[in-house]
Amino acid sequence: MIALGMTLLMISGEFDLSVGSVFGFAPIVMWTFYNAHITSLEVGFLMAMAIAAVIGFVNGWLVTRLKIPSFLVTLGMLLVVRGTALYITSGFPQRTWAANSPLMAIIVGEFSIGELRIHTSLLWFILFAIILGYVLTQSKVGNWIQAAGGNPEAARARGVRVSRTKILLFILTAVLSAYAGVTSSIRVSAANPNSGTQYELEVIAMVVIGGTALTGGRGTIIGTVIGVLILRMMRNGIVLIGVPGLAYNIFIGAIILGMMALHSWLERRHHAGT
């Protein structure tokens, strides 16, 4: 889910390093309010999504209005959000028991078709992918996103609101990260302030493997879905063949370097051909 939002953001020419910390922080917010009997679980969920949207807005505003590179802005936000989650919880996971809540059934429930058991979280992922894929390829918003990443000055000259588009994409990416974090916390029955650590690098790798250019202007949702499947299968595969799971980061780093080299080579060929 995080990779879907990151795809649109990277196509627009930006990226977000704070997604992993938002992934861990959002469920902390929801379950802290619920366990303290301050709100219902549903209200806590909405508050977590709203706070994530504010984080995304701040990221986008700092990048577009103050012209600070997204790398620096989101790196700083990563530390702020992660530190806040650790401070609130004193570093301890939060209890996530609310078995009778309709919200939990909607987010991570499951149903059977014959002998096949399907989690609703998978259906949400497919739904988000279809919606964002349609927006990117079949709407004028998709054209704005690609124009913002390909040639922002030309896009502005044609009336595209580049700054507003990027801010909305930062918000979308943060909200999807928060939703993914809540989903994960319910699935594993724990809201850990350290969850999502290094997810930002893995998500970027998924998006890059899917064909999205790091420089912006080009990418697809279906490519990202394929990138997600490749990395998930790779993670399971290296464990099955006996490679220590901790070596997975070696493969992630190598993939990012390899795809950057491939993109650079393809760009040089394109320019040489023109």
Beta strands, then each sheet from edge to edge (+ up, - down):
strand 1: 110-113
strand 2: 116-119
sheet 1: 1+ 2-
end
